[in-house]
Amino acid sequence: MVDWLAKRWVSSALFMAFGFMALAPAIALAFFGLAVLLYLHLPAYMFHQVEEHAGDRFRRFANEQMFNGRKVLRPVEVTMVNLPVVWG
């Protein structure tokens, strides 16, 4: 299950970011100021995650540059950090 999710979470983040952006006008009408900016933070960060993690770029960079080529980060660990910690 986790391996299945690890392969699909980046494309899911893109889909969800567009969904949150589609809801943004309704949120802006219902709320104002800081609440709207806080709401917009989640899709903005999801777009950033897609940019950073598409093609497994972040994990490969971290393993090659930060850990001297050792396979320290696995896709499962990247998923377990980003979904519950970042999105939660």
PyMOL commands that set and color helices and strands:
alter all, ss='L'
color gray80, all
select helices_A, chain A and resi 2-30+34-66+75-87
alter helices_A, ss='H'
color red, helices_A
deselect
rebuild
show_as cartoon
